[in-house]
Amino acid sequence: MPRVAAYLFIGNTLKGAKLSIEHIPDAPSAIWWIDNFGNCKTTLLQEDIRSKNRFSTKFKELCYFERLKDVPDKVPALILGSSGLGEKRFLEVVVQGGSAEKIFNINTEDAVLF
């Protein structure tokens, strides 16, 4: 982003074309970001889990909690995260007081399957 800003600041313009959202494929069900605490942000939204409370994943069976502070200590869980698009929040694989990334050896682009 800073390089683009500098490029525009000196008077250059960017070339581009409009692209309709219908032409952009949906993201796969996967981990897209791992934060500094080892919380693993997915591409999934709350509506993707259809009001279930427990999920079998390739990582482990996970319970769903609305907020990280509701997850018991050292318990792995799926939560409604802080990142999102507009009003929609991405789900995260977390371990309260630990690193889901390290405990489950999770990497970005790992599939999240239920």
C-alpha positions in Angstrom: 0.0 0.0 0.0 2.7 2.6 0.8 4.4 1.9 -2.6 1.1 2.5 -4.4 0.5 5.7 -2.4 4.0 7.0 -3.3 3.5 6.0 -6.9 0.2 8.0 -7.0 1.7 10.9 -5.0 4.4 11.6 -7.7 1.6 12.0 -10.3 1.3 8.5 -11.8 -2.0 6.8 -12.4 -3.0 3.2 -12.0 -4.5 1.2 -14.8 -7.4 -1.1 -14.1 -10.8 -2.3 -15.1 -14.1 -2.7 -13.3 -14.9 -6.2 -12.3 -18.3 -7.3 -11.2 -18.5 -9.2 -7.9 -20.3 -12.0 -9.8 -17.1 -12.7 -11.6 -15.1 -13.3 -8.4 -15.2 -16.9 -7.1 -16.1 -17.5 -3.5 -13.1 -18.1 -1.2 -12.5 -21.8 -0.3 -13.4 -22.8 3.3 -9.9 -22.3 4.7 -7.6 -20.5 7.2 -6.7 -17.2 5.6 -4.8 -15.5 8.5 -3.1 -16.4 11.7 -2.7 -13.6 14.2 0.1 -13.0 16.7 -1.7 -15.0 19.4 -2.1 -18.1 17.1 -5.8 -17.5 16.6 -6.7 -18.8 13.1 -9.1 -16.7 11.1 -11.2 -18.6 8.5 -13.0 -17.6 5.4 -16.3 -18.8 7.0 -19.1 -16.6 8.3 -21.5 -17.4 11.1 -24.2 -18.2 8.6 -22.0 -21.0 7.2 -22.3 -23.0 10.4 -26.1 -23.0 10.5 -26.7 -22.6 14.3 -24.8 -25.8 15.3 -22.9 -25.8 18.6 -20.3 -28.6 18.0 -18.2 -29.3 14.9 -15.9 -32.1 13.9 -12.9 -30.6 12.0 -9.6 -31.9 10.8 -8.1 -30.1 13.8 -10.4 -31.5 16.5 -14.0 -31.4 17.6 -14.7 -27.8 18.4 -17.5 -26.1 20.3 -18.8 -22.8 19.1 -18.8 -19.7 21.3 -19.9 -16.2 20.3 -17.0 -14.5 22.0 -13.4 -15.4 22.9 -14.0 -14.5 26.6 -16.7 -17.2 26.8 -14.2 -20.0 25.9 -12.9 -21.9 29.0 -9.1 -21.8 29.6 -7.1 -24.2 27.4 -10.2 -25.2 25.4 -10.1 -25.2 21.6 -13.1 -23.6 20.1 -14.7 -21.9 17.1 -15.6 -18.3 17.8 -17.1 -15.4 16.0 -14.0 -13.3 15.3 -13.3 -9.6 15.2 -12.4 -9.5 11.5 -15.0 -9.4 8.7 -16.6 -7.8 5.8 -19.0 -5.0 6.7 -21.3 -6.4 9.5 -20.3 -10.0 8.8 -17.5 -11.5 11.0 -15.2 -14.4 10.1 -15.1 -17.5 12.3 -11.8 -18.3 14.1 -10.2 -21.4 15.5 -8.8 -20.5 18.9 -7.5 -22.0 22.1 -8.2 -19.8 25.1 -4.8 -19.1 26.7 -2.9 -20.9 24.0 -2.1 -20.9 20.3 -4.4 -22.9 18.0 -1.7 -22.5 15.3 0.9 -24.4 17.4 -1.4 -26.9 19.1 -2.9 -28.1 15.8 0.0 -27.2 13.5 -2.3 -25.0 11.4 -1.1 -23.1 8.4 -2.7 -20.5 6.2 -4.6 -22.1 3.3 -5.4 -25.2 5.4 -8.9 -26.4 4.6 -11.6 -26.0 7.2 -14.1 -28.9 6.8 -17.0 -29.8 9.0 
